[in-house]
Amino acid sequence: MDLAFRRNAKAVPFIGISLLPLAAWIVRNLIVAATPIAYFSNWNIRSPGSASLTRVLHGVVPWAALFGDVLTTANRAGPRTAAVIGLSCAAIALLGGAILLRGHKASRQARIVLTYMVGMLAMHLCWKTLDIRYMVPFIPLSWALIAAGLRPWLKDRRVLTCGLTAAAGWICLTADWTMLRSRAGAPSTLWPATMSWIRDNTPPSARVLSMFDATLALLADRTAFEFPLDSSLETREQWLQYCRQNDIQYFHWHENLGWWSNLPDDRRRMLESIGLWTRSGPGVTEVFREPREQNVVFRLDPPDRP
């Protein structure tokens, strides 16, 4: 009992120190964007739908993406092949987790790893957008679970074990090299001309509406808010009234709507309506345009006064 207490007592300072960067980031978000984290609002906007079948099918996607794309890069062979390979690897990883849970020495660590992975993957059930970068923290844990799942068959087969280990290393290095090569010559930051203009030509207290609110808060250092795609706005006048009530002075509009092809239909229609309302009629003035970055910035004009 005393030994277990001392071990847990040692873990508390480590956990506290490890959470300091997260706490600092939350404070920064509160100062710049008036929100601790934007994921909750994004969940509302990108929810895959209320139908149970839709949610179940969507829940399969992160597993296939993690094990079929991130780990094995099988997506190059096509989505169906990637899904089959991905779900097969996921089954091996689950078997590895079950094997670890049966052991006395590793059971505690296995519970922590499996709880973390299942919890994070389950979070994607509420998130229609799927980006493999969110899966990066799973990579070493997944390989460890796959190794545990294959261990009963590889125990006395050293050549096969070495071959599979080398193949896993080659896959990881190939994926990293492909990503680095695709970024060669690319700007070091997203949309440098647009972000620079917003920093240099809007007051520090400016409030900007954008579908890329987190990007603007980080790179342009302005308080930014995401478009209210879950609202019941129906007319342009209601849209302008909403912006004035929330003290919005600027709109950032990205002209490539392909970024949002994964939005639910009703949210995408609202996004298109907001884009139309912003770009047409009085009350809004275009103040910046960058064709290469496909970005436009508008200023909300003050209401006419008698």
N, C-alpha and C positions, 0 to 999 in steps of 0.2 A: 504494500500500500504506500509506504513512504517512498520507495523507489519510483513507483508510477507517478506520485505527486511531484517528485523532483524533476522527472522528465517533462511533465506537462508545464511545470513552472519555468523551465528553460525555454519552452516553445513560445511562451507569451511575449517576451521581449523581441524575439525574432519576428513574430507575426506583426507586432506593433511597428517595428522599424520597417518591415516590408510594405506596410500600408501607408507610410509617410508620402511616397511619391504620388499615390492615388489621392490622398487627402489634399496635397498641394495642387494637383490638377483640378480637383473639384472646386477648390477655392478660386483658382484662376477662371474656371468656367462661370462661376457665380459673378465674378467681377466683370468679365468681358461680355458674357452672353445672358446673364441673369437666369441661368439654369445650371443645376449640378451636372446633368447628363441628358442628352437628347434622345436616348434610345427609347424611352417610354412613349414620347410623342411619335417616334418613328414606327413603333409597334402599331399604334392606332392607324397610321396612314398606310402601312404596308401589310396589314393583316391579310392572310391568304383567303379569308372568307369564313363564314360561320358554318357552312355545310361540313358535316363530320367527315364525309368521304374526301372532300377537298383537303382537309387538315391532315388526314391519315396519309394521303398520297404525298402531300408536301413534306410530311415528316420523314419520308424515305429519302428525300433528296439530299439532306445534309450527310447522311450516312454514305450514300453513293458518292457524293462529292469528296468527302474526306478520304475514304479508302480507295476510291476509283480514280480520282483526279489528283488530289494532293499527294498521296503516298505513292501511287503507281504510275501516274500520268497516263492512265489508260484512256483518257478522253480523246487522245489522238486517234484511237481506233474506232471512235464513234460513241455516241451517248449510250447506246444499248450495251455495247461491250464494256464500257466503263461502269455502267450500273451493275452488270453481272459480276465483274471482277471486284468492284467495290463492296457489294453486299456479301460476296464470298469471303473477302478479307475481314469484313465486319464480323461475320460469323466466327471466324478463327479467333479474332480478338476477344469476342464474348466468351468463347471457350477458354481462352487464356485467362480471362478474368475469373471464371469459375474455378479453374485449377488453382489460381493464386489464393482465392478465398478459402479453399480447403486446407491450405497450409497454415500452420500456427505462427511461423516467424513473419510471413509476409501478409498475413490477413489484414492487419491494420492499415498498412500502406496501400494494399489493394483496394480496400474499401474507400480510402480517400481518393485514389486515382479514378476508380469507377464512378464514384459519386460526382466528382468534378466533370468527367467526360459526359456522362449521361445528362447531367444538369445543363451543361452548355449546349449540347446537341438538342435537348428538349426545348431550349430557348428559341431555337430556330423554327419551332412549330408556330410561333407567333410572329414570324418575320419572313415576309415573302421574298425579300432581297437575300440572295445568297452570294457571298463573296468568299473565295477560298482563303483570303488572307486571315479571315476569322478562324480558320481551321489550323493555322500554323502552330499554336501552342499544343495541339493534339499530336503532332508528328512523333516526337520521341516516345510519348506515352503509348501511342498506337503501335509502334514497332515493338515496344517492350511487351505489350499484350499479345501481339501476333507471335513473337518468339516464345512466349509462355504457352500459347496454344499449340505450337508445333513441337514443343520440347519432347513430348512422349514419343514422337516418330523420328526425332533427330538425335536422340540420346546417344546412340552408338554409331551414328553416321557422320563422321567428322568432315568428310569431303563434301557431302551434300550441305552440311551446316555452313561450311566456309563458302560454298557456292552461293547459297541464298543470302548470306551476309554481304558478300561482294555485290550481288545483284541489287540488294536494297541500297547499298552505298552508291552504286552507279546511278540508280534511279534518282536519288536525292541530288547528286551532283549535276546530273543532266538537267533536272528541273531548275536548279539554281542558275546554271549557266545560260539556259534558254531565257530566263527572266532577265538576267543581267544584260545579255546581248540585245534583247528587245528594248532596253532602256538606254542603250548607248546613244549619246548625242541628244537625249531628251532634256528638257529644262529641269533644273534641280528642284523646282517647285511647281505647283499647279497654277496655270494661267498667270504668269508673272506680270504681264502688262496690265491686266485687269486689277489684280490685287494692289499693284503699285499705284494705279490711278485712284482707287478708292481710298487708300491711305493718305495720298497727297492732296486730294481734292474734296474730301468730305470732312466735316468737323469731327473731333474725337468723340463727341456725344451722339453722333448720328446713329439712327436705328435703321437697319437695312433688312428688307424682306427678301428671302432667297430660298430656293430649294437646296442650296449648298450653304446653309446657315453655319454649320460647323466649320466649313472651309473658310468662310469669310471671317468668322470669329478668330480663327487661328492665324491666317495669313494676312488678313487686312486689318486686324485688330479693331474691329467694330462690333458693336452689339448687333446680333443678327437673329432673325426669326424665320422659321420655316413657313411656307405657304399653308394656309388653313384649309387643307384639302378635305378635312372631315367636317367642314362647316356646311351650312344650308344657304350660302349666298346664291342668289339667283339673278341679280342684275348688276350692271356696272356701278350704279349709284350705291347699292349696298356694299359693294367691294370698296369703293372710295371711302365710304363712311366707316367701314371696318378699319381701314388703314389710319384714318384720322383719329379715331377713338383710341387706337393703340400707339399713337404718336410715331407712325412710320414716316420717314422722310425720303427714303430711297428704295428702289426696287432693283434687284439684280436678276436678269433673265438670261438663261443659257438656251440658245436657239436649237440645240440638238436634243430633241425630245426622246431620242433613242435611249438616253440614259435611264428613262423612266418607263421602258416597255414592260417592266415587271410589276407595275402598279395595278391594283384592282381597277376594273373598268370605270367605276363611278369616281374614283380618285383621279384617274387620268383625264376624264372629261372635265372635272373641276380645274385641274392644272391647265388644260387647254383653254378653258374659259377665262381663267385669270390672265393667261398670256395675251389673249385677245383684248380683254378689258384694259390691260396695262398699255398695250401698244396703240390703242385707238381712242380718239375723242379727246376733249379738253380735260384739264386738271392734272395731266401727266406730261412731263417734258423729257425727251431723250437728251442725256448729257454726255454719254460716252458710248462708243461702239468699237469693238475689236474683232474684225471679221475672222482673223486667223484662229482666235480662241473661241469664236462663236458666242461672244458675250456682249450684252447691252446693259447699260445702267440708266435708269430713269429717276427723275426727281418728282416727288409729289408736290404739286403747286399748292400754296395756301388757298383756302376757300375764298371766294369773292366776298367782299364786305360792302355793305351799302354805304 
